Amino acid sequence: MGLLIYGARVSEIEIEDRTLAHLEVVIAAKLRRNEQFMLTWEHGMERGSGRSTIWVSPYIPLHFKYNGKRPPKINRAWLEVLMESANEPAGLHPIPEPHGTLQ
């Protein structure tokens, strides 16, 4: 399980390494264009379920931390779906990797 560490008040969000790597690519692309957006994720049952949303901005520190040493192979189809989500008014939502799309 990886962590996305966000802002001065350290908030650690547990995200599986493969998903985190794809989110990193999308988030970096948006921030390079100086675009701000919301990121929403659901909490697992072990955390009482529910969901959280944060505002992602180039002005707020962001740190991607992985448990694994090797970066996963990036799935372009998954990136496209995640980028579409990030461009919607509701913002980026981590979604499961589409099956049969690994390139």
Backbone as XML, in Angstrom:
<?xml version="1.0"?>
<chain id="A" units="angstrom">
  <residue number="1" name="MET">
    <atom name="N" x="0.850" y="-1.173" z="0.000"/>
    <atom name="CA" x="0.000" y="0.000" z="0.000"/>
    <atom name="C" x="0.893" y="1.232" z="0.000"/>
  </residue>
  <residue number="2" name="GLY">
    <atom name="N" x="0.689" y="2.147" z="-0.930"/>
    <atom name="CA" x="1.449" y="3.392" z="-0.971"/>
    <atom name="C" x="0.741" y="4.491" z="-0.199"/>
  </residue>
  <residue number="3" name="LEU">
    <atom name="N" x="1.392" y="5.614" z="-0.073"/>
    <atom name="CA" x="0.815" y="6.773" z="0.612"/>
    <atom name="C" x="0.919" y="7.995" z="-0.280"/>
  </residue>
  <residue number="4" name="LEU">
    <atom name="N" x="-0.095" y="8.813" z="-0.296"/>
    <atom name="CA" x="-0.045" y="10.129" z="-0.900"/>
    <atom name="C" x="-0.065" y="11.077" z="0.292"/>
  </residue>
  <residue number="5" name="ILE">
    <atom name="N" x="1.001" y="11.823" z="0.491"/>
    <atom name="CA" x="1.112" y="12.711" z="1.649"/>
    <atom name="C" x="0.842" y="14.122" z="1.163"/>
  </residue>
  <residue number="6" name="TYR">
    <atom name="N" x="-0.162" y="14.783" z="1.738"/>
    <atom name="CA" x="-0.697" y="16.011" z="1.179"/>
    <atom name="C" x="-0.691" y="17.157" z="2.176"/>
  </residue>
  <residue number="7" name="GLY">
    <atom name="N" x="-0.176" y="18.308" z="1.769"/>
    <atom name="CA" x="-0.290" y="19.537" z="2.531"/>
    <atom name="C" x="0.607" y="19.627" z="3.753"/>
  </residue>
  <residue number="8" name="ALA">
    <atom name="N" x="0.580" y="20.806" z="4.383"/>
    <atom name="CA" x="1.407" y="21.073" z="5.553"/>
    <atom name="C" x="0.937" y="20.240" z="6.747"/>
  </residue>
  <residue number="9" name="ARG">
    <atom name="N" x="-0.358" y="20.113" z="6.924"/>
    <atom name="CA" x="-0.910" y="19.222" z="7.941"/>
    <atom name="C" x="-0.916" y="17.850" z="7.295"/>
  </residue>
  <residue number="10" name="VAL">
    <atom name="N" x="0.064" y="17.069" z="7.608"/>
    <atom name="CA" x="0.298" y="15.829" z="6.873"/>
    <atom name="C" x="-0.928" y="14.928" z="6.934"/>
  </residue>
  <residue number="11" name="SER">
    <atom name="N" x="-1.505" y="14.709" z="5.765"/>
    <atom name="CA" x="-2.598" y="13.765" z="5.596"/>
    <atom name="C" x="-2.067" y="12.632" z="4.738"/>
  </residue>
  <residue number="12" name="GLU">
    <atom name="N" x="-2.097" y="11.431" z="5.256"/>
    <atom name="CA" x="-1.627" y="10.287" z="4.497"/>
    <atom name="C" x="-2.822" y="9.501" z="4.000"/>
  </residue>
  <residue number="13" name="ILE">
    <atom name="N" x="-2.842" y="9.291" z="2.704"/>
    <atom name="CA" x="-3.937" y="8.595" z="2.062"/>
    <atom name="C" x="-3.383" y="7.283" z="1.520"/>
  </residue>
  <residue number="14" name="GLU">
    <atom name="N" x="-3.846" y="6.159" z="2.031"/>
    <atom name="CA" x="-3.346" y="4.867" z="1.565"/>
    <atom name="C" x="-3.935" y="4.546" z="0.197"/>
  </residue>
  <residue number="15" name="ILE">
    <atom name="N" x="-3.034" y="4.309" z="-0.760"/>
    <atom name="CA" x="-3.427" y="3.966" z="-2.123"/>
    <atom name="C" x="-2.464" y="2.886" z="-2.604"/>
  </residue>
  <residue number="16" name="GLU">
    <atom name="N" x="-2.989" y="1.848" z="-3.208"/>
    <atom name="CA" x="-2.166" y="0.764" z="-3.732"/>
    <atom name="C" x="-1.156" y="1.345" z="-4.721"/>
  </residue>
  <residue number="17" name="ASP">
    <atom name="N" x="0.089" y="0.824" z="-4.714"/>
    <atom name="CA" x="1.183" y="1.382" z="-5.513"/>
    <atom name="C" x="0.836" y="1.553" z="-6.991"/>
  </residue>
  <residue number="18" name="ARG">
    <atom name="N" x="0.205" y="0.566" z="-7.600"/>
    <atom name="CA" x="-0.113" y="0.643" z="-9.035"/>
    <atom name="C" x="-1.089" y="1.793" z="-9.312"/>
  </residue>
  <residue number="19" name="THR">
    <atom name="N" x="-2.112" y="1.902" z="-8.491"/>
    <atom name="CA" x="-3.073" y="2.999" z="-8.640"/>
    <atom name="C" x="-2.387" y="4.332" z="-8.386"/>
  </residue>
  <residue number="20" name="LEU">
    <atom name="N" x="-1.554" y="4.394" z="-7.353"/>
    <atom name="CA" x="-0.849" y="5.629" z="-7.014"/>
    <atom name="C" x="0.035" y="6.090" z="-8.167"/>
  </residue>
  <residue number="21" name="ALA">
    <atom name="N" x="0.710" y="5.166" z="-8.840"/>
    <atom name="CA" x="1.575" y="5.526" z="-9.970"/>
    <atom name="C" x="0.767" y="6.169" z="-11.092"/>
  </residue>
  <residue number="22" name="HIS">
    <atom name="N" x="-0.427" y="5.655" z="-11.347"/>
    <atom name="CA" x="-1.279" y="6.228" z="-12.395"/>
    <atom name="C" x="-1.825" y="7.590" z="-11.964"/>
  </residue>
  <residue number="23" name="LEU">
    <atom name="N" x="-2.210" y="7.705" z="-10.701"/>
    <atom name="CA" x="-2.674" y="9.003" z="-10.198"/>
    <atom name="C" x="-1.549" y="10.030" z="-10.270"/>
  </residue>
  <residue number="24" name="GLU">
    <atom name="N" x="-0.318" y="9.617" z="-9.980"/>
    <atom name="CA" x="0.821" y="10.526" z="-10.034"/>
    <atom name="C" x="0.987" y="11.116" z="-11.437"/>
  </residue>
  <residue number="25" name="VAL">
    <atom name="N" x="0.855" y="10.290" z="-12.464"/>
    <atom name="CA" x="0.999" y="10.771" z="-13.839"/>
    <atom name="C" x="-0.085" y="11.803" z="-14.155"/>
  </residue>
  <residue number="26" name="VAL">
    <atom name="N" x="-1.325" y="11.504" z="-13.789"/>
    <atom name="CA" x="-2.441" y="12.421" z="-14.055"/>
    <atom name="C" x="-2.283" y="13.713" z="-13.263"/>
  </residue>
  <residue number="27" name="ILE">
    <atom name="N" x="-1.978" y="13.604" z="-11.981"/>
    <atom name="CA" x="-1.821" y="14.786" z="-11.128"/>
    <atom name="C" x="-0.672" y="15.650" z="-11.627"/>
  </residue>
  <residue number="28" name="ALA">
    <atom name="N" x="0.448" y="15.030" z="-11.976"/>
    <atom name="CA" x="1.595" y="15.798" z="-12.475"/>
    <atom name="C" x="1.242" y="16.526" z="-13.769"/>
  </residue>
  <residue number="29" name="ALA">
    <atom name="N" x="0.507" y="15.878" z="-14.659"/>
    <atom name="CA" x="0.106" y="16.528" z="-15.919"/>
    <atom name="C" x="-0.772" y="17.745" z="-15.648"/>
  </residue>
  <residue number="30" name="LYS">
    <atom name="N" x="-1.731" y="17.597" z="-14.735"/>
    <atom name="CA" x="-2.621" y="18.726" z="-14.405"/>
    <atom name="C" x="-1.833" y="19.869" z="-13.763"/>
  </residue>
  <residue number="31" name="LEU">
    <atom name="N" x="-0.947" y="19.553" z="-12.825"/>
    <atom name="CA" x="-0.201" y="20.596" z="-12.127"/>
    <atom name="C" x="0.815" y="21.282" z="-13.038"/>
  </residue>
  <residue number="32" name="ARG">
    <atom name="N" x="1.383" y="20.534" z="-14.002"/>
    <atom name="CA" x="2.302" y="21.167" z="-14.966"/>
    <atom name="C" x="1.589" y="22.252" z="-15.767"/>
  </residue>
  <residue number="33" name="ARG">
    <atom name="N" x="0.292" y="22.052" z="-15.988"/>
    <atom name="CA" x="-0.511" y="23.045" z="-16.724"/>
    <atom name="C" x="-1.114" y="24.083" z="-15.778"/>
  </residue>
  <residue number="34" name="ASN">
    <atom name="N" x="-0.679" y="24.017" z="-14.514"/>
    <atom name="CA" x="-1.154" y="24.949" z="-13.491"/>
    <atom name="C" x="-2.665" y="24.830" z="-13.268"/>
  </residue>
  <residue number="35" name="GLU">
    <atom name="N" x="-3.205" y="23.629" z="-13.444"/>
    <atom name="CA" x="-4.631" y="23.380" z="-13.248"/>
    <atom name="C" x="-4.863" y="22.856" z="-11.839"/>
  </residue>
  <residue number="36" name="GLN">
    <atom name="N" x="-5.877" y="23.385" z="-11.187"/>
    <atom name="CA" x="-6.268" y="22.938" z="-9.860"/>
    <atom name="C" x="-7.527" y="22.087" z="-10.006"/>
  </residue>
  <residue number="37" name="PHE">
    <atom name="N" x="-7.696" y="21.127" z="-9.106"/>
    <atom name="CA" x="-8.844" y="20.224" z="-9.219"/>
    <atom name="C" x="-9.064" y="19.520" z="-7.888"/>
  </residue>
  <residue number="38" name="MET">
    <atom name="N" x="-10.176" y="18.825" z="-7.776"/>
    <atom name="CA" x="-10.480" y="18.046" z="-6.576"/>
    <atom name="C" x="-10.100" y="16.589" z="-6.808"/>
  </residue>
  <residue number="39" name="LEU">
    <atom name="N" x="-9.686" y="15.935" z="-5.735"/>
    <atom name="CA" x="-9.412" y="14.503" z="-5.731"/>
    <atom name="C" x="-10.291" y="13.895" z="-4.649"/>
  </residue>
  <residue number="40" name="THR">
    <atom name="N" x="-11.111" y="12.931" z="-5.037"/>
    <atom name="CA" x="-12.037" y="12.275" z="-4.105"/>
    <atom name="C" x="-11.759" y="10.781" z="-4.082"/>
  </residue>
  <residue number="41" name="TRP">
    <atom name="N" x="-11.785" y="10.195" z="-2.902"/>
    <atom name="CA" x="-11.598" y="8.756" z="-2.776"/>
    <atom name="C" x="-12.533" y="8.235" z="-1.707"/>
  </residue>
  <residue number="42" name="GLU">
    <atom name="N" x="-12.821" y="6.935" z="-1.786"/>
    <atom name="CA" x="-13.678" y="6.277" z="-0.802"/>
    <atom name="C" x="-12.814" y="5.621" z="0.258"/>
  </residue>
  <residue number="43" name="HIS">
    <atom name="N" x="-13.303" y="5.637" z="1.493"/>
    <atom name="CA" x="-12.623" y="4.978" z="2.598"/>
    <atom name="C" x="-13.065" y="3.517" z="2.629"/>
  </residue>
  <residue number="44" name="GLY">
    <atom name="N" x="-12.166" y="2.638" z="2.963"/>
    <atom name="CA" x="-12.520" y="1.235" z="3.128"/>
    <atom name="C" x="-13.313" y="1.032" z="4.402"/>
  </residue>
  <residue number="45" name="MET">
    <atom name="N" x="-13.919" y="-0.132" z="4.513"/>
    <atom name="CA" x="-14.706" y="-0.466" z="5.703"/>
    <atom name="C" x="-13.850" y="-0.391" z="6.971"/>
  </residue>
  <residue number="46" name="GLU">
    <atom name="N" x="-12.542" y="-0.717" z="6.835"/>
    <atom name="CA" x="-11.659" y="-0.678" z="8.007"/>
    <atom name="C" x="-11.473" y="0.736" z="8.538"/>
  </residue>
  <residue number="47" name="ARG">
    <atom name="N" x="-11.829" y="1.740" z="7.732"/>
    <atom name="CA" x="-11.734" y="3.144" z="8.153"/>
    <atom name="C" x="-13.121" y="3.770" z="8.328"/>
  </residue>
  <residue number="48" name="GLY">
    <atom name="N" x="-14.133" y="2.940" z="8.452"/>
    <atom name="CA" x="-15.474" y="3.440" z="8.702"/>
    <atom name="C" x="-16.243" y="3.822" z="7.453"/>
  </residue>
  <residue number="49" name="SER">
    <atom name="N" x="-15.774" y="3.404" z="6.296"/>
    <atom name="CA" x="-16.343" y="3.715" z="4.980"/>
    <atom name="C" x="-16.447" y="5.233" z="4.774"/>
  </residue>
  <residue number="50" name="GLY">
    <atom name="N" x="-17.280" y="5.693" z="3.887"/>
    <atom name="CA" x="-17.384" y="7.118" z="3.577"/>
    <atom name="C" x="-16.415" y="7.525" z="2.486"/>
  </residue>
  <residue number="51" name="ARG">
    <atom name="N" x="-16.189" y="8.828" z="2.346"/>
    <atom name="CA" x="-15.275" y="9.336" z="1.329"/>
    <atom name="C" x="-14.663" y="10.638" z="1.786"/>
  </residue>
  <residue number="52" name="SER">
    <atom name="N" x="-13.580" y="11.030" z="1.135"/>
    <atom name="CA" x="-12.901" y="12.299" z="1.405"/>
    <atom name="C" x="-12.599" y="12.990" z="0.098"/>
  </residue>
  <residue number="53" name="THR">
    <atom name="N" x="-12.491" y="14.321" z="0.142"/>
    <atom name="CA" x="-12.125" y="15.122" z="-1.017"/>
    <atom name="C" x="-11.101" y="16.149" z="-0.581"/>
  </residue>
  <residue number="54" name="ILE">
    <atom name="N" x="-10.052" y="16.321" z="-1.407"/>
    <atom name="CA" x="-9.059" y="17.370" z="-1.170"/>
    <atom name="C" x="-8.947" y="18.228" z="-2.423"/>
  </residue>
  <residue number="55" name="TRP">
    <atom name="N" x="-8.502" y="19.451" z="-2.261"/>
    <atom name="CA" x="-8.235" y="20.372" z="-3.351"/>
    <atom name="C" x="-6.762" y="20.238" z="-3.710"/>
  </residue>
  <residue number="56" name="VAL">
    <atom name="N" x="-6.467" y="19.897" z="-4.953"/>
    <atom name="CA" x="-5.093" y="19.723" z="-5.413"/>
    <atom name="C" x="-4.695" y="20.977" z="-6.171"/>
  </residue>
  <residue number="57" name="SER">
    <atom name="N" x="-3.613" y="21.601" z="-5.726"/>
    <atom name="CA" x="-3.150" y="22.865" z="-6.271"/>
    <atom name="C" x="-1.631" y="22.850" z="-6.352"/>
  </residue>
  <residue number="58" name="PRO">
    <atom name="N" x="-1.042" y="23.568" z="-7.317"/>
    <atom name="CA" x="0.412" y="23.638" z="-7.386"/>
    <atom name="C" x="1.026" y="24.335" z="-6.171"/>
  </residue>
  <residue number="59" name="TYR">
    <atom name="N" x="0.217" y="24.975" z="-5.347"/>
    <atom name="CA" x="0.709" y="25.733" z="-4.201"/>
    <atom name="C" x="0.703" y="24.928" z="-2.908"/>
  </residue>
  <residue number="60" name="ILE">
    <atom name="N" x="0.259" y="23.683" z="-2.986"/>
    <atom name="CA" x="0.177" y="22.836" z="-1.798"/>
    <atom name="C" x="1.170" y="21.682" z="-1.971"/>
  </residue>
  <residue number="61" name="PRO">
    <atom name="N" x="2.055" y="21.453" z="-0.991"/>
    <atom name="CA" x="3.038" y="20.369" z="-1.118"/>
    <atom name="C" x="2.363" y="19.012" z="-1.330"/>
  </residue>
  <residue number="62" name="LEU">
    <atom name="N" x="2.984" y="18.195" z="-2.153"/>
    <atom name="CA" x="2.451" y="16.876" z="-2.488"/>
    <atom name="C" x="3.619" y="15.905" z="-2.563"/>
  </residue>
  <residue number="63" name="HIS">
    <atom name="N" x="3.477" y="14.743" z="-1.985"/>
    <atom name="CA" x="4.565" y="13.759" z="-1.903"/>
    <atom name="C" x="3.981" y="12.387" z="-2.207"/>
  </residue>
  <residue number="64" name="PHE">
    <atom name="N" x="4.548" y="11.704" z="-3.180"/>
    <atom name="CA" x="4.135" y="10.340" z="-3.512"/>
    <atom name="C" x="5.157" y="9.382" z="-2.910"/>
  </residue>
  <residue number="65" name="LYS">
    <atom name="N" x="4.710" y="8.459" z="-2.092"/>
    <atom name="CA" x="5.610" y="7.514" z="-1.428"/>
    <atom name="C" x="5.129" y="6.095" z="-1.729"/>
  </residue>
  <residue number="66" name="TYR">
    <atom name="N" x="6.042" y="5.274" z="-2.254"/>
    <atom name="CA" x="5.706" y="3.911" z="-2.657"/>
    <atom name="C" x="6.365" y="2.895" z="-1.742"/>
  </residue>
  <residue number="67" name="ASN">
    <atom name="N" x="5.698" y="1.760" z="-1.552"/>
    <atom name="CA" x="6.299" y="0.656" z="-0.810"/>
    <atom name="C" x="7.236" y="-0.141" z="-1.698"/>
  </residue>
  <residue number="68" name="GLY">
    <atom name="N" x="6.863" y="-0.337" z="-2.952"/>
    <atom name="CA" x="7.667" y="-1.120" z="-3.875"/>
    <atom name="C" x="8.813" y="-0.309" z="-4.461"/>
  </residue>
  <residue number="69" name="LYS">
    <atom name="N" x="9.873" y="-1.013" z="-4.878"/>
    <atom name="CA" x="11.035" y="-0.347" z="-5.473"/>
    <atom name="C" x="10.875" y="-0.146" z="-6.968"/>
  </residue>
  <residue number="70" name="ARG">
    <atom name="N" x="10.180" y="-1.039" z="-7.637"/>
    <atom name="CA" x="10.044" y="-0.976" z="-9.086"/>
    <atom name="C" x="8.773" y="-0.255" z="-9.486"/>
  </residue>
  <residue number="71" name="PRO">
    <atom name="N" x="8.891" y="0.716" z="-10.414"/>
    <atom name="CA" x="7.670" y="1.387" z="-10.877"/>
    <atom name="C" x="6.834" y="0.436" z="-11.736"/>
  </residue>
  <residue number="72" name="PRO">
    <atom name="N" x="5.514" y="0.472" z="-11.566"/>
    <atom name="CA" x="4.663" y="-0.404" z="-12.370"/>
    <atom name="C" x="4.592" y="0.069" z="-13.825"/>
  </residue>
  <residue number="73" name="LYS">
    <atom name="N" x="4.264" y="-0.839" z="-14.712"/>
    <atom name="CA" x="4.042" y="-0.491" z="-16.117"/>
    <atom name="C" x="2.763" y="0.354" z="-16.184"/>
  </residue>
  <residue number="74" name="ILE">
    <atom name="N" x="2.837" y="1.448" z="-16.919"/>
    <atom name="CA" x="1.704" y="2.381" z="-17.005"/>
    <atom name="C" x="0.730" y="1.935" z="-18.097"/>
  </residue>
  <residue number="75" name="ASN">
    <atom name="N" x="-0.534" y="1.933" z="-17.761"/>
    <atom name="CA" x="-1.617" y="1.554" z="-18.668"/>
    <atom name="C" x="-2.214" y="2.837" z="-19.255"/>
  </residue>
  <residue number="76" name="ARG">
    <atom name="N" x="-1.967" y="3.098" z="-20.528"/>
    <atom name="CA" x="-2.432" y="4.337" z="-21.174"/>
    <atom name="C" x="-3.954" y="4.468" z="-21.164"/>
  </residue>
  <residue number="77" name="ALA">
    <atom name="N" x="-4.650" y="3.362" z="-21.352"/>
    <atom name="CA" x="-6.118" y="3.413" z="-21.349"/>
    <atom name="C" x="-6.635" y="3.860" z="-19.984"/>
  </residue>
  <residue number="78" name="TRP">
    <atom name="N" x="-6.017" y="3.374" z="-18.933"/>
    <atom name="CA" x="-6.412" y="3.765" z="-17.579"/>
    <atom name="C" x="-6.111" y="5.242" z="-17.358"/>
  </residue>
  <residue number="79" name="LEU">
    <atom name="N" x="-4.945" y="5.700" z="-17.833"/>
    <atom name="CA" x="-4.593" y="7.121" z="-17.713"/>
    <atom name="C" x="-5.640" y="8.006" z="-18.380"/>
  </residue>
  <residue number="80" name="GLU">
    <atom name="N" x="-6.089" y="7.604" z="-19.556"/>
    <atom name="CA" x="-7.088" y="8.402" z="-20.282"/>
    <atom name="C" x="-8.382" y="8.531" z="-19.492"/>
  </residue>
  <residue number="81" name="VAL">
    <atom name="N" x="-8.830" y="7.419" z="-18.900"/>
    <atom name="CA" x="-10.065" y="7.451" z="-18.104"/>
    <atom name="C" x="-9.878" y="8.325" z="-16.867"/>
  </residue>
  <residue number="82" name="LEU">
    <atom name="N" x="-8.724" y="8.199" z="-16.212"/>
    <atom name="CA" x="-8.452" y="9.013" z="-15.026"/>
    <atom name="C" x="-8.356" y="10.500" z="-15.387"/>
  </residue>
  <residue number="83" name="MET">
    <atom name="N" x="-7.726" y="10.813" z="-16.521"/>
    <atom name="CA" x="-7.602" y="12.211" z="-16.947"/>
    <atom name="C" x="-8.972" y="12.803" z="-17.265"/>
  </residue>
  <residue number="84" name="GLU">
    <atom name="N" x="-9.829" y="12.022" z="-17.908"/>
    <atom name="CA" x="-11.196" y="12.493" z="-18.170"/>
    <atom name="C" x="-11.899" y="12.824" z="-16.859"/>
  </residue>
  <residue number="85" name="SER">
    <atom name="N" x="-11.725" y="11.952" z="-15.866"/>
    <atom name="CA" x="-12.317" y="12.182" z="-14.552"/>
    <atom name="C" x="-11.784" y="13.477" z="-13.938"/>
  </residue>
  <residue number="86" name="ALA">
    <atom name="N" x="-10.475" y="13.690" z="-14.030"/>
    <atom name="CA" x="-9.853" y="14.887" z="-13.451"/>
    <atom name="C" x="-10.358" y="16.164" z="-14.109"/>
  </residue>
  <residue number="87" name="ASN">
    <atom name="N" x="-10.782" y="16.070" z="-15.363"/>
    <atom name="CA" x="-11.271" y="17.242" z="-16.086"/>
    <atom name="C" x="-12.753" y="17.517" z="-15.861"/>
  </residue>
  <residue number="88" name="GLU">
    <atom name="N" x="-13.448" y="16.639" z="-15.184"/>
    <atom name="CA" x="-14.862" y="16.820" z="-14.867"/>
    <atom name="C" x="-15.015" y="17.755" z="-13.666"/>
  </residue>
  <residue number="89" name="PRO">
    <atom name="N" x="-16.161" y="18.422" z="-13.532"/>
    <atom name="CA" x="-16.369" y="19.319" z="-12.381"/>
    <atom name="C" x="-16.208" y="18.627" z="-11.019"/>
  </residue>
  <residue number="90" name="ALA">
    <atom name="N" x="-16.562" y="17.355" z="-10.929"/>
    <atom name="CA" x="-16.448" y="16.641" z="-9.655"/>
    <atom name="C" x="-15.007" y="16.241" z="-9.351"/>
  </residue>
  <residue number="91" name="GLY">
    <atom name="N" x="-14.118" y="16.307" z="-10.324"/>
    <atom name="CA" x="-12.710" y="16.039" z="-10.090"/>
    <atom name="C" x="-12.309" y="14.594" z="-10.263"/>
  </residue>
  <residue number="92" name="LEU">
    <atom name="N" x="-11.062" y="14.325" z="-9.912"/>
    <atom name="CA" x="-10.433" y="13.021" z="-10.091"/>
    <atom name="C" x="-10.932" y="12.031" z="-9.053"/>
  </residue>
  <residue number="93" name="HIS">
    <atom name="N" x="-11.314" y="10.855" z="-9.530"/>
    <atom name="CA" x="-11.757" y="9.761" z="-8.668"/>
    <atom name="C" x="-10.946" y="8.527" z="-9.031"/>
  </residue>
  <residue number="94" name="PRO">
    <atom name="N" x="-10.184" y="7.956" z="-8.096"/>
    <atom name="CA" x="-9.485" y="6.707" z="-8.412"/>
    <atom name="C" x="-10.513" y="5.634" z="-8.757"/>
  </residue>
  <residue number="95" name="ILE">
    <atom name="N" x="-10.349" y="5.023" z="-9.902"/>
    <atom name="CA" x="-11.261" y="3.961" z="-10.329"/>
    <atom name="C" x="-10.424" y="2.719" z="-10.598"/>
  </residue>
  <residue number="96" name="PRO">
    <atom name="N" x="-11.052" y="1.537" z="-10.557"/>
    <atom name="CA" x="-10.300" y="0.313" z="-10.850"/>
    <atom name="C" x="-9.763" y="0.328" z="-12.284"/>
  </residue>
  <residue number="97" name="GLU">
    <atom name="N" x="-8.662" y="-0.349" z="-12.465"/>
    <atom name="CA" x="-8.054" y="-0.463" z="-13.794"/>
    <atom name="C" x="-8.988" y="-1.242" z="-14.711"/>
  </residue>
  <residue number="98" name="PRO">
    <atom name="N" x="-9.224" y="-0.694" z="-15.917"/>
    <atom name="CA" x="-10.064" y="-1.438" z="-16.866"/>
    <atom name="C" x="-9.388" y="-2.757" z="-17.251"/>
  </residue>
  <residue number="99" name="HIS">
    <atom name="N" x="-10.143" y="-3.830" z="-17.278"/>
    <atom name="CA" x="-9.590" y="-5.144" z="-17.625"/>
    <atom name="C" x="-9.273" y="-5.230" z="-19.104"/>
  </residue>
  <residue number="100" name="GLY">
    <atom name="N" x="-8.194" y="-5.920" z="-19.427"/>
    <atom name="CA" x="-7.825" y="-6.164" z="-20.806"/>
    <atom name="C" x="-7.290" y="-4.950" z="-21.546"/>
  </residue>
  <residue number="101" name="THR">
    <atom name="N" x="-6.817" y="-3.905" z="-20.804"/>
    <atom name="CA" x="-6.351" y="-2.695" z="-21.473"/>
    <atom name="C" x="-4.866" y="-2.430" z="-21.294"/>
  </residue>
  <residue number="102" name="LEU">
    <atom name="N" x="-4.155" y="-3.323" z="-20.588"/>
    <atom name="CA" x="-2.728" y="-3.099" z="-20.354"/>
    <atom name="C" x="-1.990" y="-3.109" z="-21.680"/>
  </residue>
  <residue number="103" name="GLN">
    <atom name="N" x="-1.197" y="-2.044" z="-21.911"/>
    <atom name="CA" x="-0.476" y="-1.913" z="-23.181"/>
    <atom name="C" x="1.007" y="-1.945" z="-22.947"/>
  </residue>
</chain>
